[in-house]
């Protein structure tokens, strides 16, 4: 940039003026991206006068200026973002986003306490550096997510830039970002009272576990019974909150109270946040559904709309889970003990994993017995070790480390599990396994990239069992976007530090032809189809195997390597 400035000021040549204008716009655009917030629903002040009155009161107390919009989304969260105007510099607007699940789980007072924390990130009461760092990091995250699939070249370039910039910037700004969180907590405690804020923090932590862990189990049971998702999803969530066993809530709270802030955490741990405001965990039986208290008469219609949006958004995943239970899990779970004893080790392992999925305690016991009888079986050891780690059993660590050393294809699931396990326990170990996971992901990707028209010509018929094939075939048959599908299997070299071909990685290749007219009618696109079937197929294959999905439009020619391949059909 300095040569351009020199050219403009001293050489006075039109060439430098042109470059200066273009470069200035580009640099401003790159340094502080301007993005739009594409959430579910914007709330006008006329629709919720009480909410906006409460927000105005909080803003005055915390010294937050500027324009503000309020939106609702489907997350168990609240967030505040600042968007910039012309060139990302002129003008600003604060956008507060409240998650519908949060409005269902917290009382009116607790939601306002959470909002007070979010407003603290924009308060003029503190130094600007930490808050600028916070907003810049969040702004880049949001912007990169939005433009990643853009057809605009500059947007795609920004997304690539962000993939480098965000981790680097986050690493350099963690200390300031964590201090900013403590400052925002102090603002919230000042505005609503430290006891009320402590109550809100505790309730968010505990009921967040209901949302992310406990309610998922209820959904899984519903998926066993229903082919289509229910129309009253959020109402069922409130009912679950009201009746959730106190023992499990208290257990989750004890777990949270054992965590301490690590240098890689974007938010301080609950005990550290509470200690900073001089409070202890306060989990009270406060009222639910602050949405009705804050949004008044607009709330019932909003909740109905969000129920419908959730139903439509989760239709594919729900149907897939139902079909997987019907064809894969239920036959395994319903087998009597005499039949199970006659099965092969692979069949018994499949059953033990099915039991673990539906009843973790029983599943661990079944995996333990199977492991004791088959100590040399790598697949059994992997499944048992992962289950132990999920159950916070440290024995799983040594089992998984041994299996990863001996079997390169199992390294990615092992490293990812160890990274997750140590995240809140040991920062050194967490960083170690995070690096190992990153390396294992790259090596798998290198193997997948070996697939081309020449290597795919050598692909063989899939080795997946018939129940798994039935799930994919029926989903494709139900999916109006999909016209035909094929499922093949390839084996490609997997490299390690010691060898370029340490093992063969099994890669399942799903090929779909999609109808562009049906895509348009469904408001969908080919990438969405790929993503859905990729996640679905990953649930049907083993952890040490990989999946790719390729799509072709029905209006274009298929790849030559598909010639003569048998289609996957639900009737076969």
Secondary structure, 3 states (H helix, E strand, C coil): CHHHHHHHHHHCCHHHHHHHHHHHHHHHHHHCCCCCCCCCEEECCCCCHHHHHHHHHHHHHHCCCCEEEEEEECCCCEEEEEEEEECCCEEEEEEEEEEHHHHHHCCHHHHHHHHHHHHHCCCCCCCHHHHHHHHHHHHHHHHHHHHCCCCCHHHHHHHHHHHHHHHHHHHHHHHHHHHHHHHHHHHHHHHHCHHHHHHHHHHHHHHHHHHHHHHHHHHHHHHHHCCCCCCCHHHHHHHHHHHCCHHHHHHHHHHHHHCCCCCCCCCCCHHHHHHHCCCCCCCCCCCCCHHHHHHHHHHHHHHHHHHHHHHHHCHHHHHHHHHHHHHHHHHHHHCCHHHHHCCCHHHHHHHHHHHHHHCHHHHHHHHHHHHHHCCCCHHHHHHHHHHHHHCCCCHHHHHHHHHHHHCHHHHHHHHHHHHHHHCCCCHHHHHHHHHHHHHHHHHHHHHHCCCCHHHHHCCEECCCCHHHHHHHHHHHHHCCCEEEEEEEEEEEEECCCCCCCCEEEEEEEEEEEECHHHHHHCCCCHHHHHHHHHHHHHCCCCCCCEEEEEEEECCCCCCHHHCCCCCCCCCC
